[in-house]
Amino acid sequence: MEKLFETATGDGFTSLSLSVDPKNTQAVQLYKKLGFEQCGLSETSWTMKYNISSN
C-alpha cells in the first residue's frame, strides 16, 4: 500500500478510494489503520477514502 500511495502522489492524485464489505472486519480495520475513512455506502459495500494531501 505504501508503494501505491507513493505512486498515486507522484501521478498527481489527491485521494484514493476503495470498496469493502463491512463484514470483512479485518480488511476494514487494516484500511482504517492506513488512514482510509468511510465516506459512503453502495448496496452491501462501504466506500472508503484516503486523502493523500492530508497524510
Helices and strands as residue ranges (DSSP letters): H 2-10, E 15-20, H 25-34, E 37-42, E 45-51, G 52-54
